Amino acid sequence: MRKYLIFLVVPAVFLIDRLTKILIVQNVDYLASINITSFFSIVHARNYGGAFSLLSQHPYAKYIFTFLPLAIIGVLVYVILAYHFEFSKKFSLVCILSGAIGNIYDRLTQGYVVDFLDFYYSRYHWPAFNVADISISFGICLWLYVELINYIRTSKEKRAGDG
């Protein structure tokens, strides 16, 4: 039972993602912007493509970004359940899974993903994103960080053993 507790992250991220997207859709007109600071706005954007609207104009984008995430979700669930990882790695995979589920829900129900967090400098905008994207990005960064720390630790132990 304990090994499944980590999956409680999934509904937590999913609910926060859904609630924030619902708030945006109900309260911010499509393509409208609410300036919060000189570098951050709340917007109502629709992403028909992948990360950063990648391939959004491609005729097969709808299919690619529906079926590929479904496959990734399946593989992540399998890997998380079938393999033993240290907690931080398992948590990072669950964060990626949570974000993927949040975005695929939008894609399956609406045909696009609602994005609303817009950071910018002057005229230069980072592509708008949402809570699910944050979860995916956090999971990827955590995995890379853990791998880097493990590599450094292993390298130090090897050098200590050689010397």
N, C-alpha and C positions, 0 to 999 in steps of 0.2 A: 504493500500500500504506500509506503514512504516514497518509493521511486516514482510514483505518479503525482505526488504533491506539487512538484515543480510545474506541472501542467496547469496549475491554478493561475499562472501568469497569463495564459492564453485568454480566458474570459475577461480578466482584468483589463488587458490591453485592448481587446476587442470592444468591450463596453465603453471605455474612454474614447477610443477611435470613433465608434458609432455615434456617441453622444455629441462629440465635438463637430462631426460632419453634419449631423442633424441640426445643431444650432446654427451652423453656417448656412445651410440650405434654406432654413426657415427665416433667417434674420438678415442675410446679406444677399442682395441681388446678384445674379450671375454677372461676373466680370467687374463687380463693384469692389472698391477698396476702402478700408478704414485705416487711416494712418494712426499708428500707436506712438511711434518715435520717429526720429529722422532717418532710421535705417530699418524699420520693421513695420509691416502692415498686415492686417487681416484681409484676405481677398477671398473671392469665391471663384475658383478655377476648376476646370474639368480636364482631366488627363486621359486621353484616349490611347496613349502609347505606354511605354515602359517607364523606367526610372528617368526622370528629367524630361518626360514626354518623348523619349527616344522612339523613333519610327511611328509617331502618331499619325502621319499622313500615309503610311504604307497600307495598301489594300488588305493585307493579311494581318495587320497589327492586332485586330480584335481577337483573332484566333490564336496568334502567337502568345499574346499576353493574357489569355484565358487558360489555355492548355498547359503552357510552360509552368506557370505558378502552381497549377493543380498537381503537376508531376513533382515539382519541388516540395510542395506540402507533403505529398505521400512519402517521398524519400526522407524528408526531415523526421517525420513521425517514426518511420522504420528505424532510422539511424539512432534516434534518441532512445527508443525502446530496446533495440537489439544490441547496442554497444555500450560498454562501460566507459564513461568519461569522468574526469574530475568535475566537481560541481560547477565551476566557472565556465567550462566549455559547454556543459549541458545547458546551463542558463543562457549562454549566448545563442545556442541553437533554438531554444524555446522562444527567445525574443525574436529571432528571425522568423520562426514559424508563426508567432502571434501577429506580426506585421503583415506577413504574406496572407494570412487568413482575413485580416481586416480589409486589405486591398482587393482580394479576389471576391469578397462579398459584394463590394461596390461594383466590380466589373460584371459579375453574374446578374446582379439585380438592376443595374442602371446602364451598363455598357461602357462606363468610364469610372474613374476614381476622382473623388472630390479632394482637392488640395486647397489649403487656406493659409498656410504660414509663408509669408513673403519677406525675405531679408534682402536688402539692397544697399548700394552705395551710389548716390547720384542717380544716373540712368541705368546702372548695371545691376540687374536683378539675378539672384540665385533662383533657380526654378522653385516654384511654390511646392510645398510638401505638407504632410499631415502626420498624425500621431503614429499610424502604422509605419510610415517611412522612418520615423525616429526610432521605432522599435527595431526595424530591420538594420538600420545604420548602427545603432548601439550594439546589437548582437554581433555584427561583422567586426566592429572596432574592438569589442571585448575579446572575440576569438583571436584576432591578430595580436592584441596586447598579451594575452596568455601565451600564445605561441612564441612571441618574442621573449618574454620573461623565462619561459622554459628553455629556449635556445641559449640565452645568456647563462642561465644556471648550469646547464649541461656543459657549455663551453668552459666555464670556470672550474667545474669539477674535473673535466678532462685535463685542463692545464695543471691543476693541483696534483692530479695523479701522475702526470708525466714528470713533474719537477721534483 
